[in-house]
Amino acid sequence: QVQFVESGGGLVQPGGSLRLSCATSESIFGNYAMAWYRQPPGKHRESVALITRGGSTNYADSVKGRFTISRDITKNTVYLQMNSLKPEDTAVYYCNTDGANGSWGQGTQVTVSS
């Protein structure tokens, strides 16, 4: 059963922007804080941003001030607006619950390169 469907990745030049989307079920969206994770090439998966059911947000230091997590309750969708992208942001991006309680989706590839 697919629990998370990520989209919106692509190739972008340094300094550019992308907006990622993650669609999930109402049962997951309504019961868990949601988070974005990323896995750079050859590295472990890491947490990037989270948003609680109350709308509070938290970010990894590496993306603070550049990335914004948000959600649309009517669409059961979480977004990640990524601005001022850097080559080190290159990774496969995933969403899941805070604490990664769900099955991982396929993710969406983000490549930042000139």
C-alpha positions as CSV (number, residue, x, y, z in Angstrom):
1,Q,0.0,0.0,0.0
2,V,1.5,3.3,-1.1
3,Q,1.4,5.7,1.8
4,F,3.4,8.7,0.4
5,V,3.7,10.0,-3.1
6,E,6.4,12.6,-3.6
7,S,6.8,14.8,-6.6
8,G,8.3,18.1,-7.8
9,G,12.0,17.2,-8.0
10,G,14.2,18.0,-10.9
11,L,17.5,19.6,-12.0
12,V,18.0,23.2,-10.9
13,Q,21.0,25.6,-11.0
14,P,22.5,26.8,-7.7
15,G,20.5,29.6,-6.3
16,G,17.3,28.3,-7.9
17,S,14.0,27.1,-6.3
18,L,11.9,24.0,-6.3
19,R,8.6,23.1,-4.6
20,L,8.1,19.5,-3.6
21,S,4.7,17.9,-2.9
22,C,3.8,14.9,-0.8
23,A,0.3,13.4,-0.9
24,T,-0.8,10.9,1.7
25,S,-3.9,9.5,3.2
26,E,-6.3,11.4,5.4
27,S,-5.7,8.9,8.3
28,I,-2.0,9.6,8.3
29,F,-2.2,13.3,7.6
30,G,-4.7,13.8,10.4
31,N,-2.9,11.8,13.1
32,Y,0.8,12.5,12.7
33,A,3.2,15.3,12.4
34,M,4.7,15.2,9.0
35,A,8.3,15.6,7.9
36,W,10.6,15.8,4.9
37,Y,13.7,13.8,4.7
38,R,16.6,13.5,2.2
39,Q,19.3,11.1,1.3
40,P,22.3,12.5,-0.4
41,P,24.4,10.2,-2.6
42,G,26.4,7.8,-0.5
43,K,25.0,9.1,2.7
44,H,22.4,8.2,5.3
45,R,18.8,9.6,5.2
46,E,18.4,12.7,7.3
47,S,15.5,14.8,8.6
48,V,15.1,18.2,6.8
49,A,11.9,19.7,8.1
50,L,8.8,18.9,10.1
51,I,5.4,20.3,10.7
52,T,3.1,19.4,13.6
53,R,-0.6,18.9,13.5
54,G,-0.8,22.3,15.1
55,G,1.2,23.9,12.3
56,S,4.5,24.4,14.2
57,T,7.6,23.9,12.1
58,N,11.2,22.9,12.7
59,Y,14.2,22.8,10.3
60,A,17.6,21.3,10.1
61,D,20.3,23.9,10.5
62,S,21.5,23.3,7.0
63,V,18.2,24.4,5.4
64,K,17.0,27.0,7.9
65,G,16.0,30.2,6.3
66,R,16.0,28.6,2.8
67,F,13.3,25.9,3.0
68,T,9.7,26.2,4.1
69,I,7.4,23.3,5.0
70,S,3.7,23.8,4.7
71,R,0.6,21.7,4.3
72,D,-2.9,21.8,2.7
73,I,-5.4,20.0,5.0
74,T,-8.0,19.9,2.3
75,K,-5.6,17.9,0.0
76,N,-3.8,15.8,2.6
77,T,-0.6,17.2,1.1
78,V,2.6,18.5,2.5
79,Y,4.9,20.8,0.6
80,L,8.6,21.8,0.8
81,Q,9.5,25.1,-0.8
82,M,13.2,25.1,-1.4
83,N,14.9,28.4,-2.2
84,S,18.6,29.4,-2.7
85,L,19.4,25.8,-3.5
86,K,23.0,24.7,-3.2
87,P,24.8,21.7,-4.7
88,E,24.9,20.1,-1.3
89,D,21.1,20.0,-1.3
90,T,21.3,17.3,-4.0
91,A,19.5,14.2,-2.7
92,V,16.5,12.1,-3.0
93,Y,13.8,13.7,-1.0
94,Y,11.1,11.7,0.9
95,C,8.2,12.5,3.2
96,N,7.0,10.4,6.1
97,T,5.6,11.0,9.5
98,D,7.8,12.6,12.1
99,G,9.6,9.5,13.4
100,A,9.2,7.7,10.1
101,N,6.3,5.5,11.1
102,G,5.1,4.8,7.6
103,S,6.5,2.9,4.7
104,W,9.0,4.9,2.5
105,G,7.8,6.1,-0.9
106,Q,10.0,6.3,-4.0
107,G,11.0,9.8,-3.2
108,T,11.8,12.6,-5.7
109,Q,15.2,13.4,-7.0
110,V,16.6,16.9,-6.5
111,T,19.8,17.7,-8.3
112,V,21.4,21.1,-7.9
113,S,24.1,21.7,-10.5
114,S,25.3,24.2,-13.0
